[in-house]
Amino acid sequence: MLLPYPWMIFGVGLALLIGVWLLRRWARRQVYRAAVRTRRELGFHLNPVTVTRKQKLKRELVEDPRLQAMVRDECAKTGIDEAQAWMRVTDYLDEIIPNFNLLTAYRFGKKAASVLLRSFYRVRIGRSAEAQLNRIPRDASVVYVMNHRSNADYLLVAFLLANRVAISYAVGEWARIWPLERLFKSFGSFFVRRKFRDPLYHAVLERYVQRAVEAGITQGIFIEGGLSRDGGLQPPKLGLLDYMARANAKDLVFIPVGINYDRVVEDSTLIRELGGQPKRGFQVNFQRSAFWLSGLMFRGALGRFYRFGYAIANFGPPLSIGELTDNADIWGMEWEERKPVMDHMAHKLLQAVGNQVPITPVAMVAWCWSQLNSPSVSHLALRQKALETMAWAAERNLPLYLARGNFQRIFEMGLRVLALRGILLADGDNLKTDPAKATLLNYYANSIAHHFI
């Protein structure tokens, strides 16, 4: 009587295994079909290297002759064992190399970015040198160079370029937490450690960046290196620019991108850090963010939520590497000789990026307030100053974003956002600022100060 039971258990187990195998095969087929549909729907062709599997890229870099020579030179300098050095190199490669996923980036990521950005902002492209951008040779390596206003910059530019190109970002260590690390890597981004001095790490990062540029993968970098704490443009960083400039690319083209917001979500945190206060831990930031989002959802449910204003990006005319370096032979220079050339190139790019930073309604009102330099200003005086400043900016073709082409509307929108946040308060016919939030006005005024110098 007991004899059938082992056979029954075996039969059920075998049926389950076959069922799981069939289910996995069906799921893989559906994923493959979805990926094929997504590639067909894209308005451009993905670079073959972008979709190359991570392990293949890792193997190619390990076998790269220049990286091998760098590792040998470092071992000779420091006396470390070559096997240990290569163990560190492979760890760094695992950390840096992205793992692009087409469905995550374009089925989930694009839609999620659209919902998030449009829920909080009026998303716009202010200016775009479309004709010049379309004349960039197909075999050129392209780098989008941006100012860094907010962590939302990654979403904003990737969303605006989603129908044109897949962009690979250099992402800082702040995103190396679950699930952000997996998410950013699946979008094709690579991670960069700031202020990390291990020469082996920099050798690996250099060769990865150069191989990506040589393969024609479109890159996105923030020329300031990190977020601006005071709202203004920060001095440029040379590291990634130096790596890219020395890549063996047929042609290297930089596209300056200026970004600005009527409200930077993390503005209070950035100003707090500027004042020398210690950074909050992840748990505290998570709790505060959850509380803040809950408040926004509650106001939305009551119909009292207003969007933060405009999020705008401008795309300037492309600049070639020869134009930026005056055709200097940087490949044959040592670092001390090359540094002045790279510094000159970085400042040229920073100026080009600064020229594209949009003048948003909030930034305009904040700048005019700072120029009146009074704790209390009449509504009429602020309005008059704003209209005069906007007319002056329009005459000089500054990147002033005209909401429906109306100066009065820009002033009203900027004032409304500042009033809703309690930064500017009504006091009869006058306006005054909350002393606790006065630094926020300076923060937004600084974002466009370079246009008026």
DRENDO-1510 file (C-alpha; in Angstrom, 1 decimal, always signed):
<recs>
REC; n; res; u; v; w
REC; 1; MET; +0.0; +0.0; +0.0 .
REC; 2; LEU; +2.9; +2.4; +0.6 .
REC; 3; LEU; +4.5; +1.7; -2.7 .
REC; 4; PRO; +2.6; +4.3; -4.8 .
REC; 5; TYR; +3.4; +7.3; -2.6 .
REC; 6; PRO; +7.1; +7.8; -3.5 .
REC; 7; TRP; +6.0; +7.6; -7.2 .
REC; 8; MET; +3.2; +10.1; -6.6 .
REC; 9; ILE; +5.6; +12.5; -4.8 .
REC; 10; PHE; +8.1; +12.1; -7.7 .
REC; 11; GLY; +5.4; +12.7; -10.2 .
REC; 12; VAL; +4.1; +15.9; -8.5 .
REC; 13; GLY; +7.7; +17.2; -8.1 .
REC; 14; LEU; +8.5; +16.5; -11.7 .
REC; 15; ALA; +5.3; +18.3; -12.8 .
REC; 16; LEU; +6.2; +21.3; -10.7 .
REC; 17; LEU; +9.7; +21.5; -12.1 .
REC; 18; ILE; +8.3; +21.3; -15.7 .
REC; 19; GLY; +5.6; +23.9; -14.8 .
REC; 20; VAL; +8.3; +26.3; -13.4 .
REC; 21; TRP; +10.5; +25.8; -16.4 .
REC; 22; LEU; +7.6; +26.5; -18.8 .
REC; 23; LEU; +6.6; +29.6; -16.8 .
REC; 24; ARG; +10.1; +30.9; -16.8 .
REC; 25; ARG; +10.4; +30.3; -20.6 .
REC; 26; TRP; +7.1; +32.1; -21.2 .
REC; 27; ALA; +8.1; +35.0; -19.0 .
REC; 28; ARG; +11.4; +35.4; -20.8 .
REC; 29; ARG; +9.6; +35.3; -24.1 .
REC; 30; GLN; +7.3; +38.0; -23.0 .
REC; 31; VAL; +10.2; +40.1; -21.7 .
REC; 32; TYR; +12.0; +39.6; -25.0 .
REC; 33; ARG; +8.9; +40.6; -27.0 .
REC; 34; ALA; +8.4; +43.7; -24.8 .
REC; 35; ALA; +12.0; +44.7; -25.3 .
REC; 36; VAL; +11.7; +44.3; -29.1 .
REC; 37; ARG; +8.6; +46.4; -29.1 .
REC; 38; THR; +10.3; +49.1; -27.0 .
REC; 39; ARG; +13.3; +49.3; -29.3 .
REC; 40; ARG; +11.0; +49.7; -32.3 .
REC; 41; GLU; +9.1; +52.5; -30.6 .
REC; 42; LEU; +12.2; +54.5; -29.8 .
REC; 43; GLY; +12.9; +57.4; -32.1 .
REC; 44; PHE; +16.6; +56.5; -32.3 .
REC; 45; HIS; +19.0; +53.6; -32.5 .
REC; 46; LEU; +20.6; +52.5; -29.2 .
REC; 47; ASN; +24.3; +52.3; -29.2 .
REC; 48; PRO; +25.3; +48.5; -29.3 .
REC; 49; VAL; +27.7; +49.0; -26.4 .
REC; 50; THR; +24.9; +50.5; -24.2 .
REC; 51; VAL; +23.0; +47.2; -24.2 .
REC; 52; THR; +26.1; +45.0; -23.9 .
REC; 53; ARG; +25.9; +42.8; -20.8 .
REC; 54; LYS; +27.9; +43.9; -17.8 .
REC; 55; GLN; +30.0; +40.8; -17.6 .
REC; 56; LYS; +31.2; +41.2; -21.2 .
REC; 57; LEU; +32.1; +44.9; -20.6 .
REC; 58; LYS; +34.0; +43.8; -17.4 .
REC; 59; ARG; +35.9; +41.1; -19.3 .
REC; 60; GLU; +36.8; +43.6; -22.0 .
REC; 61; LEU; +38.1; +46.1; -19.5 .
REC; 62; VAL; +40.2; +43.5; -17.6 .
REC; 63; GLU; +41.8; +42.5; -20.9 .
REC; 64; ASP; +42.4; +46.2; -21.9 .
REC; 65; PRO; +46.1; +46.7; -22.5 .
REC; 66; ARG; +46.1; +50.3; -21.2 .
REC; 67; LEU; +44.4; +49.2; -17.9 .
REC; 68; GLN; +46.8; +46.3; -17.5 .
REC; 69; ALA; +49.8; +48.7; -18.0 .
REC; 70; MET; +48.3; +51.1; -15.4 .
REC; 71; VAL; +47.9; +48.2; -12.9 .
REC; 72; ARG; +51.5; +47.0; -13.4 .
REC; 73; ASP; +52.9; +50.5; -13.0 .
REC; 74; GLU; +50.9; +51.0; -9.7 .
REC; 75; CYS; +52.1; +47.6; -8.4 .
REC; 76; ALA; +55.7; +48.6; -9.2 .
REC; 77; LYS; +55.3; +52.0; -7.4 .
REC; 78; THR; +53.6; +50.7; -4.3 .
REC; 79; GLY; +55.0; +47.2; -4.1 .
REC; 80; ILE; +51.5; +45.6; -3.7 .
REC; 81; ASP; +50.9; +42.1; -5.0 .
REC; 82; GLU; +49.5; +42.1; -8.5 .
REC; 83; ALA; +46.9; +39.4; -7.6 .
REC; 84; GLN; +45.6; +41.6; -4.8 .
REC; 85; ALA; +45.6; +44.6; -7.1 .
REC; 86; TRP; +43.5; +42.8; -9.6 .
REC; 87; MET; +41.0; +41.7; -6.9 .
REC; 88; ARG; +40.6; +45.4; -6.1 .
REC; 89; VAL; +40.3; +46.3; -9.8 .
REC; 90; THR; +37.5; +43.7; -10.3 .
REC; 91; ASP; +35.6; +45.1; -7.3 .
REC; 92; TYR; +35.9; +48.6; -8.7 .
REC; 93; LEU; +34.6; +47.4; -12.1 .
REC; 94; ASP; +31.6; +45.8; -10.4 .
REC; 95; GLU; +30.9; +49.0; -8.7 .
REC; 96; ILE; +31.3; +51.3; -11.7 .
REC; 97; ILE; +30.0; +49.4; -14.7 .
REC; 98; PRO; +26.2; +50.0; -15.3 .
REC; 99; ASN; +23.8; +47.2; -16.2 .
REC; 100; PHE; +21.5; +48.8; -18.7 .
REC; 101; ASN; +17.9; +47.4; -18.9 .
REC; 102; LEU; +15.8; +48.6; -21.8 .
REC; 103; LEU; +12.5; +47.9; -20.1 .
REC; 104; THR; +13.4; +49.5; -16.8 .
REC; 105; ALA; +14.7; +52.6; -18.6 .
REC; 106; TYR; +12.0; +53.1; -21.2 .
REC; 107; ARG; +8.9; +51.2; -20.0 .
REC; 108; PHE; +9.1; +52.0; -16.3 .
REC; 109; GLY; +11.7; +54.8; -16.0 .
REC; 110; LYS; +10.3; +57.1; -18.7 .
REC; 111; LYS; +6.7; +56.9; -17.5 .
REC; 112; ALA; +7.7; +57.2; -13.8 .
REC; 113; ALA; +9.8; +60.3; -14.6 .
REC; 114; SER; +6.9; +61.8; -16.5 .
REC; 115; VAL; +4.5; +61.3; -13.7 .
REC; 116; LEU; +6.8; +62.5; -11.0 .
REC; 117; LEU; +8.1; +65.6; -12.8 .
REC; 118; ARG; +4.7; +66.7; -14.2 .
REC; 119; SER; +3.0; +66.1; -10.8 .
REC; 120; PHE; +5.3; +68.7; -9.2 .
REC; 121; TYR; +6.5; +71.0; -12.1 .
REC; 122; ARG; +5.6; +72.5; -15.4 .
REC; 123; VAL; +8.4; +70.9; -17.4 .
REC; 124; ARG; +9.7; +72.8; -20.3 .
REC; 125; ILE; +12.6; +73.1; -22.8 .
REC; 126; GLY; +13.3; +76.8; -22.9 .
REC; 127; ARG; +15.8; +77.0; -25.7 .
REC; 128; SER; +17.4; +74.4; -27.9 .
REC; 129; ALA; +20.0; +74.9; -30.7 .
REC; 130; GLU; +18.1; +72.2; -32.6 .
REC; 131; ALA; +19.6; +73.0; -36.0 .
REC; 132; GLN; +23.2; +72.9; -34.8 .
REC; 133; LEU; +22.5; +69.8; -32.7 .
REC; 134; ASN; +21.1; +67.9; -35.7 .
REC; 135; ARG; +24.3; +68.7; -37.6 .
REC; 136; ILE; +26.5; +66.8; -35.1 .
REC; 137; PRO; +28.2; +63.9; -37.1 .
REC; 138; ARG; +26.7; +60.5; -36.3 .
REC; 139; ASP; +30.1; +59.0; -35.5 .
REC; 140; ALA; +30.9; +61.8; -32.9 .
REC; 141; SER; +31.0; +61.1; -29.2 .
REC; 142; VAL; +28.6; +63.4; -27.4 .
REC; 143; VAL; +28.8; +64.7; -23.8 .
REC; 144; TYR; +26.0; +66.7; -22.2 .
REC; 145; VAL; +27.5; +69.1; -19.7 .
REC; 146; MET; +25.2; +70.5; -17.1 .
REC; 147; ASN; +25.0; +72.6; -14.0 .
REC; 148; HIS; +23.8; +70.8; -10.9 .
REC; 149; ARG; +20.8; +72.3; -9.1 .
REC; 150; SER; +19.0; +69.3; -7.7 .
REC; 151; ASN; +19.0; +65.5; -7.6 .
REC; 152; ALA; +16.0; +65.8; -9.9 .
REC; 153; ASP; +18.4; +66.9; -12.7 .
REC; 154; TYR; +19.0; +63.3; -13.6 .
REC; 155; LEU; +15.3; +62.7; -14.2 .
REC; 156; LEU; +14.7; +66.1; -15.9 .
REC; 157; VAL; +17.3; +65.8; -18.6 .
REC; 158; ALA; +16.9; +62.1; -19.2 .
REC; 159; PHE; +13.1; +62.7; -19.6 .
REC; 160; LEU; +13.6; +65.6; -22.0 .
REC; 161; LEU; +16.1; +63.6; -24.1 .
REC; 162; ALA; +14.2; +60.3; -23.9 .
REC; 163; ASN; +13.0; +60.4; -27.5 .
REC; 164; ARG; +16.4; +61.5; -28.8 .
REC; 165; VAL; +19.2; +59.6; -27.0 .
REC; 166; ALA; +20.0; +57.2; -24.1 .
REC; 167; ILE; +22.2; +59.1; -21.8 .
REC; 168; SER; +24.7; +57.6; -19.3 .
REC; 169; TYR; +25.2; +59.7; -16.2 .
REC; 170; ALA; +28.0; +59.9; -13.8 .
REC; 171; VAL; +26.3; +59.5; -10.4 .
REC; 172; GLY; +27.7; +60.3; -7.0 .
REC; 173; GLU; +27.9; +58.1; -4.0 .
REC; 174; TRP; +24.7; +59.5; -2.5 .
REC; 175; ALA; +22.8; +57.0; -4.8 .
REC; 176; ARG; +24.7; +53.9; -3.7 .
REC; 177; ILE; +21.9; +52.7; -1.5 .
REC; 178; TRP; +19.2; +50.2; -2.2 .
REC; 179; PRO; +17.1; +50.4; -4.4 .
REC; 180; LEU; +18.6; +53.5; -6.0 .
REC; 181; GLU; +21.9; +51.8; -6.9 .
REC; 182; ARG; +20.2; +49.0; -8.9 .
REC; 183; LEU; +17.8; +51.5; -10.4 .
REC; 184; PHE; +20.4; +54.0; -11.7 .
REC; 185; LYS; +22.6; +51.2; -13.0 .
REC; 186; SER; +19.6; +49.8; -14.9 .
REC; 187; PHE; +19.2; +53.2; -16.5 .
REC; 188; GLY; +22.8; +53.0; -17.8 .
REC; 189; SER; +24.5; +55.3; -15.2 .
REC; 190; PHE; +27.9; +54.7; -13.6 .
REC; 191; PHE; +29.0; +55.6; -10.1 .
REC; 192; VAL; +31.8; +57.9; -9.2 .
REC; 193; ARG; +33.4; +58.1; -5.8 .
REC; 194; ARG; +34.2; +61.7; -4.8 .
REC; 195; LYS; +37.5; +62.5; -3.0 .
REC; 196; PHE; +38.6; +58.9; -3.2 .
REC; 197; ARG; +42.4; +58.8; -3.6 .
REC; 198; ASP; +43.2; +55.1; -4.5 .
REC; 199; PRO; +45.2; +55.3; -7.8 .
REC; 200; LEU; +43.8; +51.9; -8.9 .
REC; 201; TYR; +40.3; +53.2; -8.6 .
REC; 202; HIS; +41.1; +56.2; -10.8 .
REC; 203; ALA; +42.8; +54.0; -13.3 .
REC; 204; VAL; +39.7; +51.8; -13.6 .
REC; 205; LEU; +37.4; +54.8; -13.8 .
REC; 206; GLU; +39.5; +56.5; -16.4 .
REC; 207; ARG; +39.6; +53.5; -18.7 .
REC; 208; TYR; +35.8; +52.9; -18.3 .
REC; 209; VAL; +35.0; +56.5; -19.1 .
REC; 210; GLN; +37.4; +56.5; -22.1 .
REC; 211; ARG; +36.1; +53.2; -23.5 .
REC; 212; ALA; +32.5; +54.5; -23.2 .
REC; 213; VAL; +33.4; +57.7; -25.0 .
REC; 214; GLU; +35.4; +55.8; -27.7 .
REC; 215; ALA; +32.3; +53.5; -28.2 .
REC; 216; GLY; +30.1; +56.6; -28.8 .
REC; 217; ILE; +28.0; +56.2; -25.6 .
REC; 218; THR; +26.3; +59.5; -24.9 .
REC; 219; GLN; +27.5; +60.8; -21.6 .
REC; 220; GLY; +26.0; +63.3; -19.1 .
REC; 221; ILE; +28.2; +65.0; -16.5 .
REC; 222; PHE; +27.7; +67.8; -14.0 .
REC; 223; ILE; +30.6; +70.2; -14.5 .
REC; 224; GLU; +30.5; +71.5; -10.9 .
REC; 225; GLY; +30.9; +67.9; -9.5 .
REC; 226; GLY; +28.2; +68.3; -6.9 .
REC; 227; LEU; +25.1; +70.2; -5.9 .
REC; 228; SER; +25.4; +74.0; -5.5 .
REC; 229; ARG; +24.8; +74.8; -1.8 .
REC; 230; ASP; +24.4; +78.6; -2.3 .
REC; 231; GLY; +22.5; +78.4; -5.6 .
REC; 232; GLY; +25.2; +79.9; -7.7 .
REC; 233; LEU; +27.5; +78.2; -10.2 .
REC; 234; GLN; +30.5; +76.5; -8.6 .
REC; 235; PRO; +34.0; +76.1; -9.9 .
REC; 236; PRO; +34.4; +73.3; -12.4 .
REC; 237; LYS; +35.9; +69.9; -11.7 .
REC; 238; LEU; +38.5; +68.6; -14.1 .
REC; 239; GLY; +38.6; +64.8; -13.5 .
REC; 240; LEU; +36.0; +63.4; -15.8 .
REC; 241; LEU; +36.6; +66.1; -18.4 .
REC; 242; ASP; +40.3; +65.1; -18.5 .
REC; 243; TYR; +39.5; +61.5; -18.9 .
REC; 244; MET; +37.1; +62.2; -21.8 .
REC; 245; ALA; +39.4; +64.7; -23.5 .
REC; 246; ARG; +42.1; +62.0; -23.7 .
REC; 247; ALA; +39.8; +59.3; -25.1 .
REC; 248; ASN; +40.7; +58.0; -28.5 .
REC; 249; ALA; +37.4; +59.3; -30.0 .
REC; 250; LYS; +37.0; +60.2; -33.7 .
REC; 251; ASP; +35.3; +63.5; -32.7 .
REC; 252; LEU; +34.3; +64.7; -29.2 .
REC; 253; VAL; +31.4; +67.2; -28.9 .
REC; 254; PHE; +30.2; +68.9; -25.7 .
REC; 255; ILE; +26.6; +70.2; -25.4 .
REC; 256; PRO; +26.1; +72.8; -22.7 .
REC; 257; VAL; +22.8; +72.4; -20.7 .
REC; 258; GLY; +21.4; +74.9; -18.3 .
REC; 259; ILE; +18.9; +73.8; -15.7 .
REC; 260; ASN; +16.8; +75.8; -13.2 .
REC; 261; TYR; +13.7; +75.3; -11.1 .
REC; 262; ASP; +11.2; +77.6; -9.4 .
REC; 263; ARG; +11.6; +75.3; -6.4 .
REC; 264; VAL; +14.5; +73.0; -5.6 .
REC; 265; VAL; +13.1; +70.3; -3.4 .
REC; 266; GLU; +16.2; +70.0; -1.3 .
REC; 267; ASP; +17.0; +73.7; -1.0 .
REC; 268; SER; +16.6; +74.0; +2.8 .
REC; 269; THR; +19.0; +71.0; +3.2 .
REC; 270; LEU; +21.6; +72.5; +0.9 .
REC; 271; ILE; +21.5; +75.9; +2.7 .
REC; 272; ARG; +21.7; +74.1; +6.0 .
REC; 273; GLU; +24.9; +72.3; +4.9 .
REC; 274; LEU; +26.3; +75.6; +3.6 .
REC; 275; GLY; +25.9; +77.0; +7.1 .
REC; 276; GLY; +28.2; +74.4; +8.4 .
REC; 277; GLN; +25.6; +72.2; +10.0 .
REC; 278; PRO; +26.3; +68.4; +9.9 .
REC; 279; LYS; +24.5; +66.3; +7.3 .
REC; 280; ARG; +21.5; +64.4; +8.5 .
REC; 281; GLY; +21.6; +60.6; +8.4 .
REC; 282; PHE; +19.7; +58.5; +5.9 .
REC; 283; GLN; +17.1; +57.5; +8.5 .
REC; 284; VAL; +16.3; +61.2; +9.4 .
REC; 285; ASN; +16.2; +62.3; +5.8 .
REC; 286; PHE; +13.9; +59.3; +5.0 .
REC; 287; GLN; +11.5; +60.2; +7.8 .
REC; 288; ARG; +11.5; +63.9; +6.9 .
REC; 289; SER; +10.9; +63.1; +3.2 .
REC; 290; ALA; +8.1; +60.7; +4.1 .
REC; 291; PHE; +6.4; +63.3; +6.3 .
REC; 292; TRP; +6.8; +65.9; +3.6 .
REC; 293; LEU; +5.3; +63.7; +0.9 .
REC; 294; SER; +2.4; +62.8; +3.2 .
REC; 295; GLY; +1.7; +66.4; +3.7 .
REC; 296; LEU; +1.7; +67.0; -0.1 .
REC; 297; MET; -0.7; +64.0; -0.6 .
REC; 298; PHE; -3.0; +65.3; +2.1 .
REC; 299; ARG; -3.2; +68.7; +0.5 .
REC; 300; GLY; -3.7; +67.1; -2.9 .
REC; 301; ALA; -6.6; +65.1; -1.5 .
REC; 302; LEU; -8.2; +68.3; -0.2 .
REC; 303; GLY; -7.6; +70.0; -3.6 .
REC; 304; ARG; -5.1; +72.5; -2.0 .
REC; 305; PHE; -1.9; +71.3; -3.7 .
REC; 306; TYR; -0.2; +73.6; -6.1 .
REC; 307; ARG; +2.7; +72.6; -8.3 .
REC; 308; PHE; +6.1; +74.1; -7.6 .
REC; 309; GLY; +6.3; +76.2; -10.7 .
REC; 310; TYR; +8.6; +75.6; -13.7 .
REC; 311; ALA; +11.4; +73.1; -14.2 .
REC; 312; ILE; +13.3; +74.2; -17.3 .
REC; 313; ALA; +16.3; +73.0; -19.3 .
REC; 314; ASN; +18.1; +74.9; -22.1 .
REC; 315; PHE; +20.3; +73.1; -24.7 .
REC; 316; GLY; +23.0; +75.3; -26.1 .
REC; 317; PRO; +25.1; +75.0; -29.3 .
REC; 318; PRO; +27.6; +72.2; -29.4 .
REC; 319; LEU; +31.3; +72.8; -28.8 .
REC; 320; SER; +34.0; +70.6; -30.2 .
REC; 321; ILE; +37.1; +69.4; -28.2 .
REC; 322; GLY; +39.4; +71.3; -30.6 .
REC; 323; GLU; +37.5; +74.5; -30.1 .
REC; 324; LEU; +37.7; +74.2; -26.4 .
REC; 325; THR; +41.4; +73.3; -26.2 .
REC; 326; ASP; +42.5; +75.5; -29.1 .
REC; 327; ASN; +43.7; +72.3; -30.8 .
REC; 328; ALA; +46.3; +71.7; -28.1 .
REC; 329; ASP; +48.0; +68.3; -28.2 .
REC; 330; ILE; +46.8; +67.1; -24.8 .
REC; 331; TRP; +47.6; +63.5; -25.5 .
REC; 332; GLY; +51.3; +64.1; -25.4 .
REC; 333; MET; +51.3; +66.2; -22.2 .
REC; 334; GLU; +51.9; +65.3; -18.6 .
REC; 335; TRP; +49.4; +66.4; -16.0 .
REC; 336; GLU; +51.3; +69.5; -14.9 .
REC; 337; GLU; +51.6; +70.7; -18.5 .
REC; 338; ARG; +48.0; +69.6; -19.3 .
REC; 339; LYS; +46.3; +71.1; -16.3 .
REC; 340; PRO; +46.2; +74.8; -17.5 .
REC; 341; VAL; +44.7; +73.6; -20.8 .
REC; 342; MET; +42.1; +71.5; -19.0 .
REC; 343; ASP; +41.4; +74.4; -16.6 .
REC; 344; HIS; +40.8; +76.8; -19.5 .
REC; 345; MET; +38.6; +74.2; -21.2 .
REC; 346; ALA; +36.5; +73.6; -18.1 .
REC; 347; HIS; +36.0; +77.4; -17.5 .
REC; 348; LYS; +34.9; +77.8; -21.2 .
REC; 349; LEU; +32.4; +75.0; -20.7 .
REC; 350; LEU; +31.2; +76.4; -17.4 .
REC; 351; GLN; +30.6; +79.8; -19.1 .
REC; 352; ALA; +28.7; +78.1; -21.9 .
REC; 353; VAL; +26.5; +76.2; -19.3 .
REC; 354; GLY; +26.0; +79.4; -17.3 .
REC; 355; ASN; +24.8; +81.2; -20.5 .
REC; 356; GLN; +22.0; +78.6; -20.8 .
REC; 357; VAL; +20.8; +78.6; -17.2 .
REC; 358; PRO; +17.1; +79.7; -17.4 .
REC; 359; ILE; +15.8; +82.7; -15.7 .
REC; 360; THR; +12.6; +81.3; -14.1 .
REC; 361; PRO; +9.8; +83.4; -12.5 .
REC; 362; VAL; +10.9; +82.7; -8.9 .
REC; 363; ALA; +14.6; +83.4; -9.7 .
REC; 364; MET; +13.6; +86.7; -11.3 .
REC; 365; VAL; +11.5; +87.9; -8.3 .
REC; 366; ALA; +14.2; +86.8; -5.9 .
REC; 367; TRP; +16.9; +88.7; -7.8 .
REC; 368; CYS; +14.8; +91.8; -7.9 .
REC; 369; TRP; +14.1; +91.6; -4.2 .
REC; 370; SER; +17.9; +91.3; -3.5 .
REC; 371; GLN; +18.6; +94.4; -5.6 .
REC; 372; LEU; +16.0; +96.5; -3.7 .
REC; 373; ASN; +17.9; +95.5; -0.5 .
REC; 374; SER; +15.2; +96.3; +2.0 .
REC; 375; PRO; +13.4; +94.2; +4.6 .
REC; 376; SER; +10.0; +95.6; +3.4 .
REC; 377; VAL; +9.2; +96.5; -0.2 .
REC; 378; SER; +5.9; +97.7; -1.7 .
REC; 379; HIS; +4.2; +95.4; -4.1 .
REC; 380; LEU; +4.3; +98.1; -6.7 .
REC; 381; ALA; +8.0; +98.8; -6.3 .
REC; 382; LEU; +8.9; +95.1; -6.6 .
REC; 383; ARG; +6.6; +94.7; -9.7 .
REC; 384; GLN; +8.2; +97.8; -11.4 .
REC; 385; LYS; +11.7; +96.5; -10.7 .
REC; 386; ALA; +10.8; +93.1; -12.0 .
REC; 387; LEU; +9.3; +94.4; -15.2 .
REC; 388; GLU; +12.3; +96.7; -15.9 .
REC; 389; THR; +14.7; +93.8; -15.3 .
REC; 390; MET; +12.8; +91.5; -17.5 .
REC; 391; ALA; +12.8; +94.0; -20.3 .
REC; 392; TRP; +16.5; +94.5; -19.9 .
REC; 393; ALA; +17.1; +90.7; -20.0 .
REC; 394; ALA; +14.9; +90.3; -23.1 .
REC; 395; GLU; +16.8; +93.1; -25.0 .
REC; 396; ARG; +20.1; +91.2; -24.3 .
REC; 397; ASN; +18.6; +87.9; -25.3 .
REC; 398; LEU; +19.2; +86.3; -21.9 .
REC; 399; PRO; +17.5; +82.9; -21.4 .
REC; 400; LEU; +14.4; +84.4; -19.8 .
REC; 401; TYR; +11.5; +82.0; -19.9 .
REC; 402; LEU; +8.4; +83.9; -21.0 .
REC; 403; ALA; +5.3; +82.2; -19.7 .
REC; 404; ARG; +2.9; +83.0; -22.6 .
REC; 405; GLY; +5.2; +85.9; -23.5 .
REC; 406; ASN; +3.9; +88.1; -20.7 .
REC; 407; PHE; +6.2; +89.9; -18.2 .
REC; 408; GLN; +3.3; +90.5; -15.8 .
REC; 409; ARG; +2.5; +86.8; -15.7 .
REC; 410; ILE; +6.1; +85.9; -14.9 .
REC; 411; PHE; +6.1; +88.3; -12.0 .
REC; 412; GLU; +2.8; +87.0; -10.6 .
REC; 413; MET; +3.8; +83.3; -10.9 .
REC; 414; GLY; +7.1; +83.9; -9.2 .
REC; 415; LEU; +5.5; +85.9; -6.4 .
REC; 416; ARG; +2.8; +83.3; -5.9 .
REC; 417; VAL; +5.3; +80.4; -5.4 .
REC; 418; LEU; +7.2; +82.5; -2.9 .
REC; 419; ALA; +4.1; +83.5; -1.1 .
REC; 420; LEU; +2.7; +79.9; -0.9 .
REC; 421; ARG; +6.0; +78.9; +0.7 .
REC; 422; GLY; +5.8; +81.7; +3.2 .
REC; 423; ILE; +9.1; +83.2; +2.0 .
REC; 424; LEU; +7.5; +86.5; +1.0 .
REC; 425; LEU; +4.6; +87.7; +3.3 .
REC; 426; ALA; +2.0; +90.3; +2.7 .
REC; 427; ASP; +2.1; +93.3; +5.1 .
REC; 428; GLY; -0.7; +95.6; +3.9 .
REC; 429; ASP; +0.5; +97.1; +0.6 .
REC; 430; ASN; +4.0; +96.0; +1.3 .
REC; 431; LEU; +5.8; +92.7; +1.1 .
REC; 432; LYS; +8.3; +91.4; +3.7 .
REC; 433; THR; +10.4; +88.3; +4.1 .
REC; 434; ASP; +10.3; +85.8; +6.9 .
REC; 435; PRO; +13.8; +86.2; +8.5 .
REC; 436; ALA; +14.0; +82.4; +8.9 .
REC; 437; LYS; +13.6; +82.0; +5.1 .
REC; 438; ALA; +15.6; +85.0; +3.9 .
REC; 439; THR; +18.5; +82.8; +2.8 .
REC; 440; LEU; +16.1; +81.0; +0.4 .
REC; 441; LEU; +15.6; +84.2; -1.5 .
REC; 442; ASN; +19.4; +84.6; -1.8 .
REC; 443; TYR; +19.7; +81.0; -3.0 .
REC; 444; TYR; +17.3; +81.5; -5.9 .
REC; 445; ALA; +18.7; +85.0; -6.7 .
REC; 446; ASN; +22.2; +83.4; -6.9 .
REC; 447; SER; +21.1; +81.0; -9.6 .
REC; 448; ILE; +20.8; +83.8; -12.2 .
REC; 449; ALA; +23.3; +86.3; -10.7 .
REC; 450; HIS; +25.9; +85.5; -13.3 .
REC; 451; HIS; +23.6; +86.8; -16.0 .
REC; 452; PHE; +23.6; +90.3; -14.5 .
REC; 453; ILE; +27.3; +90.7; -13.7 .
</recs>
